[in-house]
Each structure stands twice: as C-alpha cells, then as structure tokens.
Amino acid sequence: MAVKDGDVEQGLLSGLKKQQHSTWTILRSYKRIVMIAASLTVLVGLVCLAQGSPSSSVKPVTPTLNVPAEIQHSWAQYSPYFAADQYRAPSKGCEVTQVNIIQRHGARFPTSGAATRIKSALAKLTSVSNFTDPRLNFIKTFTYDLGSDDLVSFGAAQSFDSALEVHQRYSHLVSAKNVPFVRASSSERVVASAVNWTQGFAAATHVYTPKVDLILEEAANDTLDDAMCPQAGSSDTQTTQWLSVYGPSIAASLNAGAPGANLTNVDVYNLISLCPFDTVFHEKRSPWCDLFATEKGAFSGFAYSGDLDKYYNTGYGQDLGPVQGVGYVNELIARLTGTAVHDNTQTNRTLDANPATFPLNRTIYADFSHDNQMIAIYAAMGLFKQATALNTTNPYSSSKRTWFASRLVPFSARMVVEKLQCGKTQNVRILVNDAVQPLEFCGSGNGLCTVDAFVKSQSYSRNNGEGDFERCFA
C-alpha cells in the first residue's frame, strides 16, 4: 500500500507495549492501526533537537551492551550490527550517483514460537528445588520479561543510526527533488525500522524528511519477504544434525547442576538464545551470557547453527532458496538501468508499473526486509558462494568458508549497491555490512563491474529463476 503523508507520525518506534519513560506513537499499517510504543524520550528528543537546530550534529544513539565483540559475533543472525570491514570510499575519479539499500529490521524479541520454546526450557530449570552448580543460582531470581516478535528499543536505535551513516556518505545525492524513496515489508518490526530510519535521516539533514512511501503486504506479492515459495524446504534437518553434535555435552553439564531438569539439546539451543535476546532488550549483559561463556562450545556451536540455518533455509543449500530473491534483483536492475521492471516472480506488477510506487528517477532507495529474504537475495545475485556446501557436523571442514550469519544478516544488516560514474563508464559496487564484495562473476574480482556486465551476470534473475519459481507451486 502507498503511505500518505501523516500516516506515520514522527518518533523512534519500537514494539514495546510497556516501558518506562516512553511515549505512544500511532503507526498506521495496512488494514489496521497499531499502537507502538516509542523508544526512550531522550531518543525522541534527539530527533526533535536535530530538526529544530540546523547547527547541531546528531550523535549515534545505539547503546553499548558491555558484551565482548567475540561473543556478540557468535550470536549469528541475532548479532547486533557490526561493520564486516572498514568502509572504503570509491576510487579517485569515481562518483556515487545512485544508492540502493536493503536493510534488515533492527534487534527484536524472539518470535512467538521461539518464545514458547524458551519458556518451556526455563520452566524445567525453575522447577528444580536445589541447584548443585552455583553458576545456576541466578535462575532463582531471574525474571523472563521478554515480549515476542516486536522491535526493541535497541533495534529502533540501530535503524536511526544507520540513516545517519547513509546521510554522512551520500548527502550529495539529496535534494528537494531527491529525497530517499523508502519501502518496507508489512511486518510491524520492519515498518517500525523503516520509520526509525526516516527519522534518523531527517535528523541528519535538518531539512528533508523522508517518509515510508510504500508498505508491501506480506500476504500478497512482496519482494521484501520470503513467503512466496510454499514448496521450499527448511533447514531443520541440517540444524538438528549439528545440534546433536554440540548439544549433548552442554545438556549433560546443565542437567548435572540442575537435578531433575532433564534438559534436551533443543532446550540448550533455546537457553543460549536468551543471551542475545535478554541482552538487547535490557541493553546490558545478560546473566545467561555469563553462564554459557563457561560452557565449552556453547557459543561457537550456536553460531554455526545460525550459519547452517541461513545456508539451508533460503541460501545456496536450499534448492528453492535463491529463487525467492529473484524479484528484488529484477527491481534492482530496473533502478540501475532506469528501465521498467521485467519479472514474473514475486513482484507486484501493478505497483512496479506505477511511477508513484516504483519511481526510477531517485538517487537513494531504501528497502526494509527480513534476514531470510536478504539471504535469498544474496544467493540469487551470486554473493557469498561457497566452494563446498556447509558440513552439518564439522564447521572447520573448509578453511575458506565465508558464510557466517553474523557477517551476512545481523540485526540491522544492510546491503548497499552503489552506482558509480567513473569517467564515461557507469559501474556497480556492492557492500554487505561495509565489506566490498569482489563481484568476480561480472568483473576482475576487484569489487567493480560495469552496469552492463552486472546486468548480464544476473541471468538467473532475468530469466525468472530459470523454472525454479514454477517449482515453488508444483
């Protein structure tokens, strides 16, 4: 749906229904009006202050978590955003003329299904009358107070800050006629992330206020969500195999200290996940992080589980994974070339044929999505190809592995496709979390391709998945 001016009011949005010092903001989304709590008043104040004071500079607002980076990076897809490399400006003689951003929503609560599994594992521990392992004593006073599905304040701040970074790098592309065009998949946490991004951008410019121009309903054709391939498989088999390798020793250790708990391997995974989820909600190191830091293989096992999940769910290890990213790639090609979208997969042809809902004359495009969909897009494009499929029992089987969920799709992950004018040549450069991709499939591997070579390299998408999309419904 197209979003009219005023449909989304200003203010940093999170999914928190109850929080001290919060203000309420109305977010109107398709077919419903959702009350979503804004982030801490100080964050909203930063937006207002920056917009009201042209001379002020806006500082990043994402808090630190007091958790070592190596532990945060072991949280796989639940890792907070971090730059995978230091951003490098384009080579001398090259100027960025267009930017296409696709970004994951910020940090969130567990999904409703994951929350149920976490609470089930916790119930086993809280039923224990006497812990024999002092490391577990904190559980006696631990309160599980997480919600489900929604964005948390930390995630709201991540999206706000990411816009500050975009403005810092690409402010030369912004003008009254070139305000960023913003789309979001209709999940509330994704829409809220998009709104927070627009507020961060507005705070940085002091002049222009982008809005969420289009919300793509996830029940319909949507290139920003992975819900249009019913015959696609899952990663359950592969992640279960790996869990049977690293889980038993941890379960045995915890059960020894909690007589009668009878924790399973699945419980182990869900309890480890409390480390990132509890931390990003409370914005301080969770006691669950301290517990599992002392369990050999807990965090490394959890990290590889996320790697396997993404690879075998919508990545190269899933037969019908890459095809789910084809529609977005074809939209990207249209923007880079300034031509109409040609796609017979998950694009909404009505919206993509309308200049109001799919303009081709903007300089900055920002799309907000989910991790699984971003993985499908990477795979459709040919990014992060592995020499061999990920091994389900040995994470060290390949020394050249580049597939790490924490580097590909952390909370607030982003892929940026820069269009560059280098002399008389138009080129493409792709950065994933600031790491320049080699683009060996369309160039010499130096991270630069001509636009024509890039488009030619995307034959899988230009040919609508070469029959794979039809198999999604066979």
N, C-alpha and C positions, 0 to 999 in steps of 0.2 A: 504494500500500500504506500502511496505517496503521503508524506507527512507535511501538513500545512504549518505555516508559521504559528507558533504559540502552542502547538500540540505537545511539545516537550518543554517544560519550564526549566529555567536555569538552576544549577546546583549540582554538586557532586552526588551521584546516586550510588547506593549500594542496595543489597537485597535485605538489609537488616530491618526486621519489623520492630525490634525493641533495642534501643541503645541510648545510653545517657548522652545528654547534650546534643541530641540530634534534632533536625527539623524535617518536616514532611514535605515531600515533593510529589506532585502528581505526574505520572508518566502515562500518557495515553498510547496504548498499542492496539493492534488490530482486534476488533470485536470486544474490547474490554478496556476498562480504566483501572490501572493498577496503582495502588498506593505503595510507594517505595521510600524507605527512609533515606535521607541524605546522610552523607558522611559527617564527621565531626564538624562543628560550627566553624572551627578555625580553618578547615579546608574550604568551606563555602566562602568564608571571609577573604581568603586569598584570591578567589575568583573576583569578588566584588572590588577588592582593593586594586587589583591589577587593571581591571577595566576602567576604574574611576581615576586612575592616576597614570597618565601616559609616561611619566618619567620613571615609574617604578619598574623593577625587574622581578620576575616571578621565579621563585626558587622551587626546586623539586619538593614534593610533599610526601613521597613514599617513605615510610619509616624503616629504620633498620630493625632486624629481627634478633640480633645477638646469637646467631647460629653460624658456625663456621661455614665458609663457602663450600667446602668439600661435602659437607652434609647436605646443604641446600641443593647442591647439584645432583645428589643421589636420590632426590625425590621425583626423578623422571618428569612426567608431564605435570606434576604438582610443584615443580621447582618454580620459585619466583623468577621473573625475567632477569636474565643477565646477558651482557654482550658476549657473544661467542668469539669475537675478535674486536680489535680497535677499529673504529670507522676510519676509512681512508677516503679522502676527497678524490674526485675523478682526476685523471691525469691532466697535466697542463695542456691547454688547447681544447679541452672538452668542457662543455657546459650542460648542466642538467636542464632539460626543457619540459619534462613531464615526470611525475612520480605516481606510481600505483602501489598502494599499501593494502595488504590483507593482514589483519591482526586478530589474534585470539582474545577472547574476553579476559578480564583480569581474574585474580585469585577469587575462589568461590568456596562455599561449603561443599561437603560431599554431596553427591547425587542422592536422591531419596533411597535408591536401592543400596548404595554403599553405606548410607547412614544406618539403615536397618541391620546390615551385617556387622557394622562396628558396634552397635548397641548390643547385639547378640553376643559378641565376643566379650564385651565389657561385663555383661551380666554374669558370665561364667566366672570372671575374676572377683566381682563384688560379692558373689555368693560364698566365697571362701572365708571361713571363720578365722583362720590364722595363717598368715604368710610365714614361711620358713626362710625366705630370701628377703633380706632387708631392702633390697632395691625396689621391691614391690609395695612397700609400706605407703607410698604416696597415694596408692589407689584407694586407701581407706577414706581419704578426704577429697579425692578427685571428683569434680562435677562435670558431667558431659552436658554442655550447653550450646552445642552447635545446631544450626538450622540445616536446611537441605537446599541444594540446587542454586541458591541465590549468590550474588556477588557479595563479598565482604568489603569493609572499608579499605583494607589494604589493596584489594583489587581495583577499587574505584580510583585510588591514588595512582596506581600503576598506569591506568589509561590516561589520566590527566597529565602525568609526567611525560608519557610517550609523545603527546602532542607538542609539549614544549620543545622536545628534541626535534620533531619534524619542522617546526617553525624555525628553529635555530639554523637548520641545514638548508631549508628550501624557501626561506622568506622571499627570495627574489621572484618566486613563482606566484605570489599572492597579490591580488589587486581587487578592486571593486567588482570587476568582471570575472575574476578568477578566485573565487572562494572555494575551498575544498568541497567536493561532492561526496557525500557520506551515505553509505548503505549499511544495513545491519540485518542479520537473520533475526527472526522474531522472538527467539528465546529471551526472557526478561534480562538475564545477566549479560547477554550480548548487546541488547538495546541500551541498557544502562552503561555499558562500557563505551559504546559509541557516543552517548550523550556526554559522558565524562571527558572523552577525547575532544569533543567540540568545545567544551568549556575551557579545557586547557589551552586549546588553540586560540580561543577568543582572548584569554588572559594574556597570552604571549603577544598577540598582535596589537592589543589595545584599541583596535579599530574595527576589524571584521569579525563577525560572529557566525561561524558555520552552524548548520543545523543537521539533524539526521534527515536526509532528503527522502529516503526510501527504506521501508521495513519489508523484507521478504518473508512472507508467511511460510513457516516450515511444513505446513500441511499441503502446500502447493509446490510448484516448480521453484527451486531455490538453489542457486549455485554456491551458497554460503553454508550449506548444511549437507550432511551425508545420509539423507533419509529417502533417497530415490532409487535404491537398488535392493529390492526385497530378497533376491536370491543370493546376495553376497553372504559369505560365511563370517565367522568371528575368529577371534584369537584364543578362544577358551582352551582348545587342545594344547596349544604351544605354551601358554602361560601356566597351565596346570602341570605340564611336564616339568617345567622349570621349578615351580613351587615344590614339587616332590623331591627336588634336589637340595634346595637351600632351606626349606621349611622345617623338616623333621627335627634337626638338632636344636633349633630355636624353640620349637614347641616343647621338646623334651626338657629344655632348660627352664622354661617358664612353668611347666607343669610340676617340675621338681620343687619349685619355690612356692607353688600355689596348689597344695594337695586337694584333689577332687575337682579341679577346674576342667580338666580334660579338653584342653585347647587343641584345635586341629591346625593343619597347615593353613587352611583358609583363614582361620582366626588370626594366625600370625600375620598374614598379609594385611588384614584389616586393622590390627592394632598398630602395626608400623605406620600405616597411613595416618594415624592420629598425630604423629609427629608433625607432618606438614600442615594438616588441616587445623589442628589446635593452635599451632604457631601463627599461621597467617590470620586467624580470627582474633586472637588475643594480642597479636603483634609483639610477642615475646616468646622466648624459647620454652617449648612445652616440656613437661617432665617426661613425656614419652620419648622425646629425643634423647634424654639422658639415659633412659633405660636401654634403648636399642643401640646406643653408641657403645655399650659394653657387651653386646651380643655379636659375636664374630659372624660376619657375613650378612647381617641383617640389612644394612643399608645398601651394600653392593648387590645383594640379591633382589631387593626391592627395585633398585634402579634398572637392573637387567630385565625384570618383569615388565617394566614400562616400555623398554626398548622392544621387547618381543610383542607386546600388545599393539604398539603402533605399526610395527612392521607387518604383522599378520592380520591386522584388522582392516586397515584401509591402505596399507603400503604395498610394497612390491611382493610381499609374501601372501597377499590375498589376491586370488585370481581376478576378482571383480572389485579390487580396491582402486587402482588408478583411474578407471573409467568414471568414478564419482567426482573426479576433479576436472574432467574434460570441459564442462560447461563454463567454468570460471576461466580456464585457459583461453577458450574462444572469445570470451568477453575481453580478456586482456589483449588479445591480438587485435580486436576491433579498436580498442583505445589507442594502442601503439601505432596503428596504421590509419586511424581516422576513417575507418570504413564500417559498414553495417556488420552486425554480428551474424555469423553463419554457424548455426548449431542446431542439432536435432536431438540433444540430450536433455539436461535438466534446466536449461534456461527458460525463463518466462518470456516467450516471444513477443507478447503484447507490450510488456514493459521495455524490453530491449529494443523494440522498434520505435519507441516514443522518445524524442529528444529531451523531453522534460524528465523522464525517469531513467534514461540512459544517454546522457549527453556525451558527445565525442570531442567537445572543444574545451574541456577543463585541463588544468595543469596539475592538479593534485586530486587523486581519487583515494578514498579511504573506505575499505570494506571491513566489517567486523563479523567474525565467524567462530568456529569451534576447532579444537585440536585435531579431531579425526578428519574433518574436511580439509584442513590445511595439509595434513599428511597425504591425502588423496591428490591434492593439487601438486605437491612436490613430486609425487610419483608419476603423475600424468605428464609433467614437464620434463622428467628425466633427471631431477636433482637427487643427490644422495644415493645413487645406485651403488650396490654392494657387489663385490666380486663373487661372493657366495652368500646363500641365504643364511640368516641368523640361526645359529645352532641352539636347539632348545634345551641342551643340558650343559653346554660349556661356553660361557661368554668370551673366553680367550682363544677360541678356535681360529680367529682371524686377527692378525696384528694390524690390519689395515682398515678395520671397521670404522666407519664414520657415522654410523646410525646410533645416535644417542638421543633419547626422547627429551632429555633436559636441554639439549642444544637445538633441537628441532621445534619443539612445541611447549616451552614452559608457559606458565601463566603470563598472558600479555605478549606472547611471541608475535613476531612480525616478519613478513617477507616484503621487501621493498624492491620494486622493479623500476629502475631509473632509465629514462630515455635520454640519451646524450647526443648533443650536436658536437661532433669533432671535425672541425673544418667543414667540408662539404658532405660528410658522412654521418648518417644517423645510426647510433649504436644503442645497445641494450646492456645494462649491468644489473645483476640480481644480488641482493644481500639478504641473508637469512640471519636475523638477530645480529646484524652488523658484519657478519662474515661474508666476504665477497665469494660468490660461487664461481668455480673455474669455467663452467659452460663449455666443456670440452666437446659437447655434442653439436655446437654450432660455431666454434672458433678454435683458437690455438691453445685454449686452456688457461688464458691469462685473465679471464673474467670479463672479457669484452667481445661482443658479437655485433655484427651489423643487424639492423632491424630485419632486413630481408632474410638473412641467414637464420636468425632466431625463428621467424615465422616458418621458414622451410623446415626447420628441425622439429617443429611441433605437428608432424603429420598424423600422429595418433589422435590428437585432439581435432585437427582439421578434418579428419575422416570419421569424426563422431565415435571414437573408440574402436573403430575397425570391427564392428559387430558385437563388441562386449556389452554395449548398452542394451541391446536387444536381449542379450542373455540374462540381464537383470530381471527380466519379467518372464523368462521361459519356464 
